[in-house]
Amino acid sequence: MSFEYPEDLKYMDTHEYARLDGEIATIGITAFAVDQLGDIVFLELPDIGTALDKGEAFGTVESVKAVEELKAPVTGTVVDRNDALIDAPEQLADDPYGAAWLVKVRLDQVDDDMEDTLTAEEYQAQVEGE
C-alpha cells in the first residue's frame, strides 16, 4: 500500500504532522497512522486555550485495535479544534492531510520547534523501512 507524504508538512516519528502557516501550526496524524489504527471509534482533543508542550500527549485516538496518545509536535496554545471529528472520528480516514486535521496551535517559538522534525522523505523512509 502506498501513502501520501505531503512535502509541506513536518513529521514526528510518532506519526503526527504539523503544517506551518506563519505562527499557526495545523496538527494531524498521518495516513500511515490512520491505516495502522484501523477503524477509528473515538477521538479526544484538548479544549481551545489549552497549552501544549512539544512531545507531550494532548489527546487520544481510539480504534477497535488500540488506544494511542497523540503527541504535540510543537509548543503553543490551541486556537482551534476540529469538533466535527470528535462527533465522527471515522472521518479521520477520509482526508488526514486536509479536512481531518485535529487542532490548530499558535506557536510559542516557530524556529525552535521544527528543528527535530522529519521531512516527508525522512518520514517515508522510516515508515516504509527503506
Buried (B, 14 or more C-beta within 10 A) or exposed (E): EEBEBBEEBBBBEBBBBBBBEEEBBBBBBBBBBBEBBEEBBEBBBBEEEBBBEBEEBBBEBBBEEEEBEBBBBBBBBBBBBBEEBBEEBBBBBEEBBEEBBBBBBBBBEBEEBBEEBBEBEEBBEBBEEE
